[in-house]
Amino acid sequence: MNRVFAAMLAVTVAGCAGTPRQDDPGVVAIQDFIAVGELEPVKRIRTEMRNNYDVVNKRYLILETPHDTYLVEFQRNCTNLYNNHDVEADRRWNGRYLWPKADRIRGCLIGRIFEISEGEEAEIRAMGDAPRGITVLR
């Protein structure tokens, strides 16, 4: 019985491993934007009480401080950005700075932070508004 179960488990795992993963086109577009624009991650950013952020997609948000604008990338997809029922508090290592790989926004661990210009911000926002999917023209 154990051998049959182990064989069935091995076949299931092998089948799942061969399935291609569907990445979100919005996330891939911003990853390409970061690579092509050669954006360098910052070590930390100084924050104040008046920080605003706008969600771009489930992996990225634009954080606006009184002095600069940043693109924040989470280590994983952050579904908490869309959850308004069970809002998790931000966890900060230091109240004056925001640190990648240490601090959390709405419970999601920050992976990297990039400083962006006004033009780059506008381009990222336009990517968020772009239609998703592939259109076949005939």
Kinemage of the C-alpha trace (Angstrom):
@kinemage 1
@onewidth
@group {chain A} dominant
@subgroup {mainchain}
@vectorlist {calphas} color= white
{ca met a 1} P 0.000 0.000 0.000
{ca asn a 2} L 2.815 2.387 0.874
{ca arg a 3} L 4.566 1.710 -2.438
{ca val a 4} L 1.403 2.445 -4.414
{ca phe a 5} L 0.902 5.697 -2.511
{ca ala a 6} L 4.557 6.699 -3.017
{ca ala a 7} L 4.311 5.973 -6.747
{ca met a 8} L 1.112 8.035 -7.059
{ca leu a 9} L 2.709 10.886 -5.127
{ca ala a 10} L 5.810 10.822 -7.359
{ca val a 11} L 3.689 10.961 -10.517
{ca thr a 12} L 1.658 13.878 -9.142
{ca val a 13} L 4.745 15.853 -8.125
{ca ala a 14} L 6.410 15.226 -11.498
{ca gly a 15} L 3.281 16.394 -13.312
{ca cys a 16} L 3.097 19.600 -11.295
{ca ala a 17} L 6.797 20.316 -11.775
{ca gly a 18} L 6.425 20.168 -15.546
{ca thr a 19} L 3.567 22.676 -15.637
{ca pro a 20} L 4.743 26.142 -16.759
{ca arg a 21} L 4.050 28.902 -14.245
{ca gln a 22} L 1.885 31.772 -15.415
{ca asp a 23} L 3.486 35.036 -14.299
{ca asp a 24} L 1.388 38.168 -14.026
{ca pro a 25} L 2.135 40.349 -17.094
{ca gly a 26} L 2.047 43.503 -14.942
{ca val a 27} L 4.706 42.146 -12.598
{ca val a 28} L 6.876 40.973 -15.503
{ca ala a 29} L 6.578 44.392 -17.198
{ca ile a 30} L 7.858 46.193 -14.107
{ca gln a 31} L 10.660 43.651 -13.633
{ca asp a 32} L 11.697 44.360 -17.236
{ca phe a 33} L 11.466 48.110 -16.578
{ca ile a 34} L 13.817 47.744 -13.596
{ca ala a 35} L 16.304 45.673 -15.616
{ca val a 36} L 16.279 47.893 -18.712
{ca gly a 37} L 16.394 51.124 -16.691
{ca glu a 38} L 19.215 49.656 -14.574
{ca leu a 39} L 17.549 50.903 -11.411
{ca glu a 40} L 19.756 50.482 -8.368
{ca pro a 41} L 18.177 49.442 -5.071
{ca val a 42} L 18.691 51.806 -2.158
{ca lys a 43} L 19.947 50.649 1.226
{ca arg a 44} L 17.229 52.480 3.170
{ca ile a 45} L 14.950 55.477 2.867
{ca arg a 46} L 14.181 58.170 5.388
{ca thr a 47} L 10.484 58.329 6.144
{ca glu a 48} L 8.167 60.592 8.046
{ca met a 49} L 4.599 60.330 9.212
{ca arg a 50} L 3.298 61.747 5.910
{ca asn a 51} L 4.046 58.896 3.539
{ca asn a 52} L 1.523 57.932 0.876
{ca tyr a 53} L 1.553 54.877 -1.322
{ca asp a 54} L -0.373 53.712 -4.350
{ca val a 55} L -0.640 50.043 -5.246
{ca val a 56} L 0.640 49.258 -8.744
{ca asn a 57} L -0.004 45.499 -8.619
{ca lys a 58} L 0.310 42.631 -6.169
{ca arg a 59} L 4.121 42.853 -6.104
{ca tyr a 60} L 4.852 46.602 -6.382
{ca leu a 61} L 3.732 49.914 -4.951
{ca ile a 62} L 4.812 53.525 -5.361
{ca leu a 63} L 5.762 55.171 -2.072
{ca glu a 64} L 5.760 58.966 -1.938
{ca thr a 65} L 7.670 60.719 0.819
{ca pro a 66} L 7.745 64.525 1.161
{ca his a 67} L 11.112 64.589 -0.633
{ca asp a 68} L 11.319 61.642 -3.050
{ca thr a 69} L 9.341 58.893 -4.769
{ca tyr a 70} L 10.210 55.199 -4.547
{ca leu a 71} L 9.198 51.934 -6.168
{ca val a 72} L 8.788 49.285 -3.453
{ca glu a 73} L 9.073 45.619 -4.419
{ca phe a 74} L 7.835 42.913 -2.086
{ca gln a 75} L 9.621 39.584 -1.782
{ca arg a 76} L 6.394 37.765 -2.687
{ca asn a 77} L 3.010 38.741 -4.039
{ca cys a 78} L 1.238 40.785 -1.377
{ca thr a 79} L -2.468 40.039 -1.374
{ca asn a 80} L -2.841 42.047 1.850
{ca leu a 81} L -2.664 45.212 -0.239
{ca tyr a 82} L -6.174 44.441 -1.463
{ca asn a 83} L -7.595 43.215 1.854
{ca asn a 84} L -9.444 45.911 3.787
{ca his a 85} L -11.080 43.627 6.347
{ca asp a 86} L -8.091 42.260 8.250
{ca val a 87} L -5.532 45.050 7.865
{ca glu a 88} L -2.184 44.074 9.290
{ca ala a 89} L -0.093 46.844 10.828
{ca asp a 90} L 3.172 47.932 9.252
{ca arg a 91} L 6.185 46.518 11.072
{ca arg a 92} L 9.183 48.786 11.253
{ca trp a 93} L 12.650 48.020 12.515
{ca asn a 94} L 13.313 51.751 12.978
{ca gly a 95} L 10.661 54.486 12.951
{ca arg a 96} L 12.796 56.958 10.989
{ca tyr a 97} L 13.877 54.677 8.143
{ca leu a 98} L 12.350 52.027 5.920
{ca trp a 99} L 14.674 49.061 5.433
{ca pro a 100} L 14.370 46.383 2.719
{ca lys a 101} L 14.413 42.788 4.003
{ca ala a 102} L 13.569 43.993 7.531
{ca asp a 103} L 10.383 46.081 7.386
{ca arg a 104} L 6.861 45.182 6.315
{ca ile a 105} L 4.013 47.122 4.734
{ca arg a 106} L 0.588 45.657 5.534
{ca gly a 107} L 2.291 42.487 6.691
{ca cys a 108} L 4.325 41.925 3.501
{ca leu a 109} L 8.115 41.869 3.663
{ca ile a 110} L 9.842 44.474 1.498
{ca gly a 111} L 12.370 42.954 -0.897
{ca arg a 112} L 13.914 45.990 -2.611
{ca ile a 113} L 13.323 49.739 -2.855
{ca phe a 114} L 14.249 51.848 -5.894
{ca glu a 115} L 14.343 55.640 -6.093
{ca ile a 116} L 12.447 56.789 -9.198
{ca ser a 117} L 12.044 60.087 -11.013
{ca glu a 118} L 8.750 61.724 -11.994
{ca gly a 119} L 9.072 60.370 -15.546
{ca glu a 120} L 9.728 56.845 -14.321
{ca glu a 121} L 6.779 57.128 -11.936
{ca ala a 122} L 4.485 58.175 -14.774
{ca glu a 123} L 5.694 55.268 -16.918
{ca ile a 124} L 5.126 52.751 -14.107
{ca arg a 125} L 1.641 54.132 -13.459
{ca ala a 126} L 0.887 53.821 -17.189
{ca met a 127} L 1.994 50.168 -17.041
{ca gly a 128} L -0.494 49.596 -14.242
{ca asp a 129} L -3.286 51.024 -16.410
{ca ala a 130} L -2.329 49.039 -19.511
{ca pro a 131} L -4.651 46.255 -20.632
{ca arg a 132} L -3.567 42.732 -19.706
{ca gly a 133} L -3.457 39.638 -21.859
{ca ile a 134} L -2.594 38.854 -25.423
{ca thr a 135} L -4.697 40.122 -28.275
{ca val a 136} L -4.604 38.163 -31.523
{ca leu a 137} L -5.136 40.275 -34.624
{ca arg a 138} L -6.528 38.509 -37.680
